[in-house]
Amino acid sequence: MHPIAEKATQIRRTIVEMANRTKSPHVGSCLSCADILATLYFNELRLDPWEERDICILSKGHAAMALYSTLAARGILTDKDILGYYQNGGTLPAHLDRCKGKGVEVSSGSLGHGFNMGLGIAYGFKKQQSGRRVFAVVGDGESQEGSIWEGALFAPKLGLDNFTVIIDRNNLQGYGRPTEICSCEPMREKWEAFGWNACEVNGHDHDALKFALARESHGRPKVIIANTFKGKGVSFMEDQLVWHYFIVTDEHLKTAMEELA
């Protein structure tokens, strides 16, 4: 197995266990971006020294379990942190709060905000002449927010070649498919028209993600449109809208963990 694929499977197992233990939703949204986060944290991000680390923002903050599980796999969060998720008086909330966990860079959950906070941080690094980079993982349903497109217009004007956006295009949001509700297609062509260095890849192919992240930006911000499946890795969850909401029962857990063995 690909070494990053092993980490992605570990992340998925933690996600499913967390969702079962706490009876929390959004497991499908978490599973779709596990390969993206695994590739970022185990191949791309510069995290040492911590004070000079690259910044990774999960703008689709309802998928908090995915980031928590990735940070735990990377050794940034502890097992105690994970066990305190979604508990009264616990450690980690259901939506991301930057004050509640190491490595949670911004508070997100109000869709469209994390993207622009990342843009601002990247601009700050540019003004400081710092080599630090910013990465933001954005949902395709989230991309319907007007704030996304305001930022998309502005980032090339600022020359933010230290800013990379990865769109988790699983084509499912809360009430259906983005392509049917409020389509942003053709997505790659729109970002290119806004002045971004844009490419499209299989969001579950770690080598394709690595190659896209390593591409020269040519002085522009970069966007990677990562085609994914909601619920990826667990067959009965894949591409199923209900797993935006459904709770992982003990029976679901048993079957999922067998598939993720």
Stockholm file with secondary structure:
# STOCKHOLM 1.0

chainA/1-261         MHPIAEKATQIRRTIVEMANRTKSPHVGSCLSCADILATLYFNELRLDPWEERDICILSKGHAAMALYSTLAARGILTDKDILGYYQNGGTLPAHLDRCKGKGVEVSSGSLGHGFNMGLGIAYGFKKQQSGRRVFAVVGDGESQEGSIWEGALFAPKLGLDNFTVIIDRNNLQGYGRPTEICSCEPMREKWEAFGWNACEVNGHDHDALKFALARESHGRPKVIIANTFKGKGVSFMEDQLVWHYFIVTDEHLKTAMEELA
#=GR chainA/1-261 SS CCHHHHHHHHHHHHHHHHHHHHTCSCHHHHHHTHHHHHHIIIIICCCSSGGGCCEEEESSGGGHHHHHHHHHHTTSSCHHHHHTBTCTTCSBCSSCCTTSSTTCCSCCCSTTHHHHHHHHHHHHHHHTTCCCCEEEEEETTGGGSHHHHHHHHHHHHTTCTTEEEEEEECSCBTTBCHHHHSCCCSHHHHHHHTTCEEEEEETTCHHHHHHHHHSCCTTSCEEEEEECCTTTTSTTTTTCGGGGTCCCCHHHHHHHHHHTC
#=GC SS_cons         CCHHHHHHHHHHHHHHHHHHHHTCSCHHHHHHTHHHHHHIIIIICCCSSGGGCCEEEESSGGGHHHHHHHHHHTTSSCHHHHHTBTCTTCSBCSSCCTTSSTTCCSCCCSTTHHHHHHHHHHHHHHHTTCCCCEEEEEETTGGGSHHHHHHHHHHHHTTCTTEEEEEEECSCBTTBCHHHHSCCCSHHHHHHHTTCEEEEEETTCHHHHHHHHHSCCTTSCEEEEEECCTTTTSTTTTTCGGGGTCCCCHHHHHHHHHHTC
//
